[in-house]
Amino acid sequence: PDAVAVTAGPGLEVCLRVGMEFAKECAGKWGVPLVAVNHLEAHMMVVRLTERLAAEDVAKVARGATMTDAEKRNSSAIAEHDAPATPIATAAALDHEPVPFPFLTLLVSGGHSQLIVARGLGDYEILGGTLDDAVGEAFDKTARMLGLAVGGAGGPALEKLAKLGDPARVDNPKLPRPLMQGKYKHSLDMSFAGLKSAVRRAVESGGVRPEPGTPGADDDDDDPHDDDPHDDDPRPSRADFAAAFQDVAINHITQRLSRALDAYELVAAAPRAASPAPDATPHILVVSGGVAANQRLRAAIAETLAAA
């Protein structure tokens, strides 16, 4: 390789340090320069890299060339990562060309939540961002407060549990929608700290029904025909709170996204020029960051785009 590029920040220090140490090792081993890249810029621009790699694989197959095992693994990983339930730009949709500028980015990760228009390399307009916690951090801490085994991150664990819950069992006052009042009501900014704190208050006040077999749970049900776990304890379960938290957080994100779409009149299927001007209206939405893997979020984004 000509160089090794690695994200250097801003972001979660532990994760960045692991990547930086590995990149230094590779650069030293290969005797090539180490290039530090802005972490948020990398989130936005990696879609152009993956589209180019996917296009190269398609071209190689088209001309009858054989991909190496490493190339096959890389192509498969790209396909799995970019095969969404949402109309996020893919190489096939763009005739195997890199995602063109300008485009709108929804960046949702463990350390950041932002809406950004990318007009070119180094040319970005921040439309809005989180005023406190990032959505990924809120997912992670909520999962931990609910006592889930999170491993490296709580988002996937909370998403899995949420599939078993009923968000309607959690009263709105317990998990209020963020920024519905005040000076940020009509903005594109986001907030997740209050939502996370609401879950903490519910847990600490005993408002979450313990699972069977845990302290505080009512397991003394002698009726063998009664299979409704809510009959003996009317409190919402952990799964109910996970589902409610996820719904409120995602609705908050898509509400802000919808406003951005309206402001920029973004239409995902609009025709695009071969070389659009930097100040042109963006016609492509790129969703980046680890939280973009959440299937409920992807479905909600698809619904938002369909209604735009």
Buried (B, 14 or more C-beta within 10 A) or exposed (E): EEEBBBBBBEBBEEBBEEBBEEBEEBBEEEEEEBEEBBBBBBBBBBBBBBBBBBBBBBEBEEEEEEBEEEBEEBBEEBBEEBEBEBBBBBBEBBEBBBBBBBBBBBBBBBBBBBBBBBBEEEEBEEBBBBBBBBBBBBBBBBBBBBEBEBEEBBBBBBBEBBEEBBBEBBEEEBBBBBBEEEEBEEBBBBBBBBBBBBBEEBBEEEBBBBEEEEEEBEEEBEEEEEEEBEEBBEBBBBBBBBBBBBBBBBEBBBBBBBBBBEEBEBBBEEEBEEEBEEEBBBBBBBBBBBBBBBEBBBBBBBEBBEEB
